[in-house]
Amino acid sequence: MTGFGKFSLQLPTKKITVEIKSLNSKGLDLSVRMPSVYREMELKLRNQIAQKLERGKVDFSLFVEVTAEETSSKVNIPIVRSYINQMKEVVNGDETELLKMAVRMPDAFKTEREEIDESEWASIQGVIDQALENIQSFRVSEGIALEKEFLVRVSNILNLMKETVALDGERIENVKTRLRNAIKELEVNVDENRFEQELIYYLEKMDITEEKVRLENHLNYFMETLAGNEANGRKLGFITQEIGREINTMGSKSNHAQMQKLVVQMKDELEKIKEQVLNIL
């Protein structure tokens, strides 16, 4: 599911900001951007995120804004002194001017590797947890809206199915009448018993009772799965496939204009469900 989470924390010398963005994906595809000083903590960070976000194309960004005077570069005093002494052997100049030249020479400054402070990293983990809570809240809100949408669509399919079944008696009578009229037009003698047997056999092939029962069961199972607590996007996708099969079979058996219109409407509702299921895969 899609989502966005952001949280910031002000430390004594820097401001930490965490942003997490999530798009639909069948698995967890995590991309991490963070300052190199924290890179050794990336594995722990990935595990921390994976515990909260099971799926999604997730972009994680950790931003650090220095808010106080702080530098990791220091004057390399022995090197600078060596440069000054060497230049004094060449020219007897003013030491201030020699110092200005010395600090421009290679290795005049050294950069010390900044070590991760454990208490600072613990604070950063707290920021990450807060950002994850934000994105989870975002996902929950989206999930509630999707659930309402699903329930409306499932209810529409159930009502359309009931309308379809209500037309079944009329359809059967139309088929019987049409076949009898066709026999009369042939002007031939017909064995009524044999005709009734063939008619029953023909009507059994057109019967949609089993499809109606299976469709109703699939729709109920969809709603039960939707109400579950575990991640269920894939299962819902499989159930929609089964729902589609039953609707298609009803359409192929209907042989009735109004029933076929209702079947088309059921397919339209199902397509809208499938589109939304993609948002939770």
Sequence and secondary structure as in RCSB ss.txt:
>XXXX:A:sequence
MTGFGKFSLQLPTKKITVEIKSLNSKGLDLSVRMPSVYREMELKLRNQIAQKLERGKVDFSLFVEVTAEETSSKV
NIPIVRSYINQMKEVVNGDETELLKMAVRMPDAFKTEREEIDESEWASIQGVIDQALENIQSFRVSEGIALEKEF
LVRVSNILNLMKETVALDGERIENVKTRLRNAIKELEVNVDENRFEQELIYYLEKMDITEEKVRLENHLNYFMET
LAGNEANGRKLGFITQEIGREINTMGSKSNHAQMQKLVVQMKDELEKIKEQVLNIL
>XXXX:A:secstr
  EEEEEEEE SSEEEEEEEEEE  SSEEEEEE  GGGGGGHHHHHHHHHHH  SEEEEEEEEEEE S   SEEE
 HHHHHHHHHHHHHH    HHHHHHHHTTSTTSEEE      HHHHHHHHHHHHHHHHHHHHHHHHHHHHHHHHH
HHHHHHHHHHHHHHHHTHHHHHHHHHHHHHHHHHHHT    HHHHHHHHHHHHHHH  HHHHHHHHHHHHHHHHH
HT SS  HHHHHHHHHHHHHHHHHHHHHH  HHHHHHHHHHHHHHHHHHHHHGGG 
